[in-house]
Each structure stands twice: as structure tokens, then as C-alpha cells.
Amino acid sequence: MALLSCQELCLGYDGKEILHNLNFEVNAGDYLCIVGENGSGKSTLMRTILGLQPALSGAIRFGDGLKQSEIGYLPQQTVVQKDFPASVWEIVLSGCQSRNPLKPFYSKEEKELAAKNMERMGIQDFARRCYRELSGGQQQRVLLARALCATRKCLLLDEPVSGLDPKVTEQMYDLIAQLHKDGITTIMISHDISAALQYADHILHIGNNIFFGTKQEYFASGNGFLPGKGGEGNG
């Protein structure tokens, strides 16, 4: 059974449908990149997968022992969130809350997991620093470490390199690629189709036309969004 399966999914908000009869599945170990025009519903799809908003119709099913609460999520940051006055340690450790949201204290194992993921992201030296004092790239590493505390199986990343300079962008893509190699199923929204085709093995293109398939099938599809033919916005 697929790790995640969307069947006849219709999405929207305020009574307005923006995606109709969407069908795709993600198997364990896949690296899926979701691309599409501005306003096509990319972020709405991700929020629906996470249970943050309901689908208008259709179903999202989870398999291979994956629970919706066990998906690691790296959202797009707002200006307010970038100025959050908490320590790096507090933010990373908060990723463990989804495991047992009613528990008032963090266990020794959860603290060890947070420390391990901070080391994994190369931010262990920032543990006591205030989050808002960090650079954009450092903040993204903190949020990625936090997402890893919530999951051992699947990461959802919404424009993880937005606003980063080219060098830091490349470093972030390399970090995500390494996590994928380590066995974490990766689903990433990106406006950067060149990066999508470099790193992902499957592409979901949503908009007026919907495509789902392998990277090779996407190349062969005659789709208009190939490298050098223009960018895409947030959805």
C-alpha cells in the first residue's frame, strides 16, 4: 500500500473549488515535487494532507503505518514567524509535541532526538541563541530539525528555499537530498522547476492541466514548465 494516496480529491476554500478530482500516490522512499502556477492550490493541497483544512470531497489515505500526526512539516515563514523570540532549542524540541500533544513534559528520549536532529542540521552550536537572531538559512535549518523531530518517515516542505541566496539555497537542497537518501520520503512544493527536475524522482504539476508521473515522463510530456521557460509562484 502507498504511504500516501489521494483519490478523487477536490480542494478549495470559502466554497470555491480550486482543484478537481486529483489522483496521485506517494510510496515510501519517493521524492515528489509539487509544481504549478500561482494560485493553483499547491499549499492548499499540503494543508489538506496535514489535516489543517478539509477536502471538499474525495479521500486522503495513509499506509505503511504512517499517521497524519507523524508527518514532519516545514511551512513557508511569515515575517512575524521569522521574528519569533524563542531559543533554537525550544523550537526544535517543540517538534516532538505532535507525538503526544497532551503530555506536559518532554521525555529524555525526545530531548535526545532533538539534540540528534540539531547535530544533523549542523546547528548544535546555536542551541541557546534566539531564533530571530539567526540568518534565513540558519532559521530554515532550525525548522527542518523541528520537522524531523515529528517524523521518521515523511517530510512535507513548502518552498523551503524561499528568500535564500543561491549558495544557501544549494546547501538546503543538498541537506534535503541527504535526508531523502537516508530513507525519508520527501514531498516538496517548489517554484523552481529546474531544482525539481534535478532532485525529485516524481513530479505533480497542478493547474489547468494536471500531470503526475516520474521525472522522465514529465520531460516527455511536452509540459510547458521546463527549465528556462519561466517561473512559478506560490499556490
C-alpha positions as CSV (number, residue, x, y, z in Angstrom):
1,M,0.0,0.0,0.0
2,A,1.2,3.5,-0.8
3,L,2.5,5.7,2.0
4,L,0.0,8.4,1.0
5,S,-2.8,8.2,-1.6
6,C,-5.1,11.0,-2.8
7,Q,-8.2,9.7,-4.5
8,E,-10.7,11.9,-6.5
9,L,-9.6,14.8,-4.3
10,C,-11.4,18.1,-4.7
11,L,-9.9,21.1,-2.8
12,G,-10.9,24.7,-2.2
13,Y,-11.9,27.3,0.4
14,D,-14.8,29.6,1.0
15,G,-17.0,27.4,-1.2
16,K,-14.6,27.9,-4.2
17,E,-13.2,24.8,-5.8
18,I,-9.6,25.2,-7.0
19,L,-8.6,21.6,-7.6
20,H,-10.9,18.9,-9.0
21,N,-10.6,15.1,-9.0
22,L,-6.9,14.9,-8.1
23,N,-5.4,11.4,-8.0
24,F,-1.8,10.5,-7.1
25,E,0.1,8.4,-4.6
26,V,3.4,8.6,-2.9
27,N,5.3,5.4,-2.0
28,A,7.9,5.0,0.8
29,G,11.2,6.4,-0.4
30,D,9.8,8.7,-3.1
31,Y,10.9,12.3,-3.6
32,L,7.8,14.1,-5.0
33,C,8.0,17.8,-6.1
34,I,4.7,19.7,-6.5
35,V,4.8,22.5,-9.0
36,G,2.2,24.7,-10.7
37,E,1.0,28.2,-11.5
38,N,0.4,30.8,-8.9
39,G,-2.8,30.1,-7.0
40,S,-3.1,26.6,-8.4
41,G,-3.6,25.0,-5.0
42,K,-0.2,23.7,-4.1
43,S,-0.2,25.0,-0.5
44,T,-3.9,24.2,-0.1
45,L,-3.1,20.6,-1.0
46,M,-0.3,20.4,1.6
47,R,-2.5,21.8,4.3
48,T,-5.2,19.3,3.4
49,I,-2.7,16.4,3.6
50,L,-1.8,17.6,7.1
51,G,-5.4,17.9,8.2
52,L,-5.2,21.6,8.6
53,Q,-8.2,22.1,6.4
54,P,-10.8,19.7,5.0
55,A,-11.1,18.5,1.4
56,L,-14.3,19.4,-0.4
57,S,-14.6,15.8,-1.5
58,G,-12.5,12.7,-2.1
59,A,-10.1,11.0,0.2
60,I,-6.6,11.0,1.5
61,R,-5.4,7.7,2.8
62,F,-2.2,6.8,4.7
63,G,-0.5,3.4,4.6
64,D,2.6,1.6,5.7
65,G,1.9,2.6,9.4
66,L,2.1,6.4,8.7
67,K,-0.2,8.5,10.8
68,Q,-1.2,12.0,9.8
69,S,0.3,13.4,13.1
70,E,3.7,11.8,12.2
71,I,4.4,13.9,9.1
72,G,7.1,16.4,9.5
73,Y,6.2,19.8,8.1
74,L,8.3,22.8,7.1
75,P,5.9,25.7,6.2
76,Q,6.6,28.9,4.5
77,Q,7.6,31.5,7.0
78,T,5.8,34.8,7.6
79,V,7.6,38.0,8.7
80,V,6.1,37.5,12.2
81,Q,7.4,33.9,12.5
82,K,10.9,35.0,11.5
83,D,10.9,37.3,14.5
84,F,9.8,34.6,17.0
85,P,11.6,35.3,20.3
86,A,12.3,31.6,21.4
87,S,15.6,29.8,21.6
88,V,16.7,27.4,18.9
89,W,16.5,24.5,21.4
90,E,12.9,25.3,22.3
91,I,11.8,25.5,18.7
92,V,13.5,22.2,17.7
93,L,12.2,20.4,20.8
94,S,8.6,21.6,20.1
95,G,8.6,19.3,17.0
96,C,8.2,16.4,19.5
97,Q,4.8,17.7,20.6
98,S,2.9,16.0,17.8
99,R,3.9,12.6,19.2
100,N,1.9,13.2,22.3
101,P,0.3,16.6,22.5
102,L,-1.3,16.0,25.9
103,K,2.0,15.2,27.7
104,P,3.2,18.2,29.8
105,F,6.9,17.4,29.7
106,Y,9.4,16.2,27.2
107,S,11.0,12.8,27.8
108,K,14.7,12.1,27.9
109,E,14.3,10.3,24.5
110,E,12.6,13.3,23.0
111,K,15.4,15.6,24.2
112,E,18.0,13.2,22.8
113,L,16.1,13.2,19.5
114,A,16.1,17.0,19.3
115,A,19.8,17.1,20.0
116,K,20.5,14.5,17.3
117,N,18.5,16.4,14.7
118,M,20.2,19.7,15.6
119,E,23.5,18.0,15.0
120,R,22.2,16.5,11.8
121,M,21.4,20.0,10.6
122,G,24.7,21.5,11.9
123,I,23.0,23.9,14.3
124,Q,24.0,22.3,17.6
125,D,26.2,25.4,18.5
126,F,23.1,27.6,18.2
127,A,21.0,25.8,20.8
128,R,20.8,28.7,23.3
129,R,20.6,31.5,20.7
130,C,17.4,33.4,20.0
131,Y,15.8,32.2,16.7
132,R,15.2,35.7,15.4
133,E,18.9,36.5,15.6
134,L,19.7,33.8,13.0
135,S,20.1,34.2,9.3
136,G,17.4,33.0,6.9
137,G,19.4,29.8,6.1
138,Q,20.1,29.1,9.7
139,Q,16.4,29.5,10.5
140,Q,15.4,27.0,7.8
141,R,17.8,24.5,9.3
142,V,16.2,25.0,12.7
143,L,12.7,24.4,11.2
144,L,13.9,21.4,9.3
145,A,15.4,19.9,12.5
146,R,12.0,20.6,14.2
147,A,10.2,18.8,11.4
148,L,12.5,15.8,11.8
149,C,11.5,15.6,15.4
150,A,8.0,14.9,14.3
151,T,8.7,12.1,11.8
152,R,10.8,9.2,10.9
153,K,9.1,8.6,7.6
154,C,7.7,11.6,5.7
155,L,8.6,15.3,5.3
156,L,6.4,18.0,3.7
157,L,8.3,21.1,2.6
158,D,6.6,24.2,1.4
159,E,9.0,26.4,-0.6
160,P,12.0,25.5,1.7
161,V,14.5,27.8,-0.1
162,S,12.2,30.8,-0.5
163,G,14.2,34.1,0.1
164,L,17.5,32.4,0.4
165,D,20.6,33.4,-1.6
166,P,21.9,30.9,-4.2
167,K,24.7,29.4,-2.1
168,V,22.4,28.8,0.9
169,T,19.7,27.5,-1.5
170,E,22.1,24.9,-2.8
171,Q,23.1,23.9,0.7
172,M,19.5,23.5,1.7
173,Y,18.7,21.3,-1.4
174,D,21.7,19.2,-0.6
175,L,20.5,18.7,3.0
176,I,17.1,17.7,1.8
177,A,18.6,15.3,-0.7
178,Q,20.7,13.7,2.0
179,L,17.6,13.2,4.2
180,H,15.9,11.5,1.3
181,K,18.9,9.2,0.8
182,D,18.7,8.4,4.5
183,G,15.2,7.0,3.8
184,I,12.8,9.8,4.5
185,T,10.0,10.2,1.9
186,T,10.0,13.8,0.7
187,I,7.2,15.9,-0.7
188,M,8.3,19.4,-1.6
189,I,6.4,22.4,-3.1
190,S,8.7,24.4,-5.3
191,H,8.5,27.3,-7.8
192,D,11.9,26.2,-9.1
193,I,11.2,23.7,-11.8
194,S,15.0,23.2,-12.5
195,A,15.6,22.2,-8.9
196,A,12.5,19.9,-9.0
197,L,13.8,18.1,-12.0
198,Q,17.3,17.8,-10.5
199,Y,16.4,16.4,-7.2
200,A,12.9,14.8,-7.4
201,D,12.0,11.4,-8.9
202,H,8.3,12.2,-9.3
203,I,6.5,15.4,-10.4
204,L,3.0,16.5,-9.6
205,H,2.1,19.5,-11.8
206,I,-1.2,21.1,-10.8
207,G,-3.2,23.9,-12.5
208,N,-5.4,23.9,-15.6
209,N,-3.7,20.7,-16.6
210,I,-2.7,18.1,-14.1
211,F,0.3,15.8,-14.5
212,F,1.6,13.1,-12.2
213,G,4.4,10.8,-13.0
214,T,8.1,10.2,-13.0
215,K,10.6,12.9,-13.8
216,Q,11.4,11.2,-17.1
217,E,7.7,11.1,-18.0
218,Y,7.4,14.8,-17.2
219,F,10.2,15.6,-19.6
220,A,8.5,13.6,-22.3
221,S,5.0,15.1,-21.7
222,G,5.6,18.3,-23.6
223,N,4.6,20.2,-20.5
224,G,5.2,24.0,-20.7
225,F,7.1,24.3,-17.5
226,L,10.6,23.2,-18.4
227,P,13.8,24.9,-17.3
228,G,14.3,28.4,-18.8
229,K,10.6,28.8,-19.7
230,G,9.6,31.0,-16.7
231,G,9.0,30.6,-13.1
232,E,6.0,29.7,-11.0
233,G,4.5,31.4,-7.9
234,N,3.2,30.2,-4.6
235,G,-0.1,28.3,-4.5
